[in-house]
Structure formats: C-alpha cells, structure tokens
Amino acid sequence: MYNIGRILGVASGVLIGLVIAVIMLRFVNKNKKMTAEYDEMQKLVRGRGYMYSFYTVLIFEALMCVLSMGVELPAEQSVIHFVAIIVGVTLHACYCIWHNAYVGLNMNLKRYVIIMAVVSVFNLWVAFTAWREGELFSDGMFRTQTINLLCGPMFAV
C-alpha cells in the first residue's frame, strides 16, 4: 500500500530543499538576515495576499475533496494537493507583484531573480526528463513528476 522508500525520498527531498531555501534567503538579502524587511504598505498588501491565497487553497481543496468522492480524478493524490499549494503561492506572488509588495527593502533583486530562474529551469529540466522517460503521464494519470512541470512556471513568476 505505502512505498516507504518513496516516502523517505520525498521527505528527504523536502528537507534538502528547505535547507537550500534557508541558505538562499541569507544570500538574497543585502544584510544577510533570514527575513526580508517590508514597509507598512507592503505588510498590509502581503497580508491581504496571504488571505486571498489561503481562501483559494481552502476552496480548491474542498472542491477536490468533493470531486474525488464521485469522480476518478486523472492525477495522483499528491499532485492534486500540490496543485492547490502551487495555485495559492502563485496567487500570492502575483497579487504582491501587482501591488508592489513582493520585493523587500533589504532584498537584492538581481540575486533573487537569478536564483528563481535557476530553480525554475531545474524544475522544468526534471519535468522534461520525466516526460522523455514516459513518467509524467502514465496509465491515464498525471504522476508526481508533474509537480516539477508546474513548479517551473511558478518560480518563474
């Protein structure tokens, strides 16, 4: 039923990703702090963006829960839940970009763009490799590797 090797692989990948994210955060900020600094307007806009993205994820998950009761969805469960997260993160990023609240006061924008471009290309490369090997879509279902295909454009935003 459960593949322990797969679960451990995903968990270790997430942990490694978090460690890399912490290192990158320190690299991106001009003052080497872990968090970005925002002015009052940016904090208000970001808070509203978090609210919109939270409710979007909540509605998406509720909709998928109801749909999965009566319809066989053409994706693995992990893909469905990650799509909800990706939609929420992308919504928050777009809302903050549109309202000039995405880049913190202490962020080095050039470094940030370079890092996001590298992460985006890496995810698209992993997705392309999976597509080439036939692992992106098989047996009528989107597989876990589809998440990389969706993360590529998300990081490009």
C-alpha positions, -999 to 999 in steps of 0.1 A, spaced: 0 0 0 27 25 10 61 26 -5 84 35 24 113 42 0 93 68 -19 80 84 13 116 87 26 128 100 -7 102 127 -8 107 137 28 145 139 24 140 159 -8 117 184 11 143 187 39 171 193 15 150 219 -3 143 237 29 180 238 39 188 252 4 160 277 8 174 290 41 209 294 26 194 312 -4 174 335 18 206 346 36 223 351 2 195 371 -13 191 397 15 216 425 15 220 425 53 223 386 54 192 383 76 168 354 72 137 375 66 130 404 43 120 438 56 89 455 43 73 489 49 38 493 63 21 494 29 39 463 18 29 445 50 -8 453 45 -7 442 9 11 410 17 -14 402 45 -43 406 21 -24 384 -4 -19 357 22 -57 359 30 -66 355 -7 -42 327 -13 -54 309 19 -90 310 9 -81 300 -26 -63 269 -13 -92 262 11 -118 264 -17 -96 244 -41 -90 216 -15 -128 215 -6 -137 213 -43 -111 185 -49 -124 166 -19 -160 167 -32 -150 158 -67 -128 129 -56 -158 113 -39 -177 108 -71 -152 112 -99 -119 94 -106 -95 123 -110 -67 118 -136 -39 126 -111 -23 111 -81 -34 125 -47 0 141 -42 -3 160 -74 -38 173 -65 -27 186 -31 5 202 -46 -15 219 -73 -36 236 -45 -3 248 -29 11 260 -62 -21 279 -71 -20 295 -37 16 305 -38 13 318 -74 -18 338 -65 1 354 -35 31 362 -56 11 377 -84 -11 398 -60 20 411 -43 38 419 -76 8 438 -89 7 459 -57 44 465 -54 48 445 -22 68 415 -34 104 427 -31 115 435 4 135 466 13 167 446 20 165 423 -10 190 422 -38 166 418 -67 193 407 -92 203 378 -70 167 369 -63 158 368 -100 189 347 -108 181 322 -81 144 319 -91 154 315 -128 178 286 -118 152 269 -97 126 273 -125 149 259 -151 159 230 -128 122 221 -123 115 223 -160 145 201 -167 134 175 -142 99 176 -158 113 173 -193 134 143 -183 103 126 -168 83 134 -199 111 119 -221 111 87 -200 73 85 -200 69 91 -163 49 124 -164 16 109 -176 10 71 -175 -20 48 -170 -43 78 -176 -30 97 -146 -6 126 -140 22 113 -119 42 130 -91 68 143 -116 40 166 -129 46 188 -98 80 198 -113 63 208 -145 40 231 -125 68 244 -102 88 256 -131 64 284 -142 56 292 -106 92 300 -98 94 320 -130 67 343 -117 
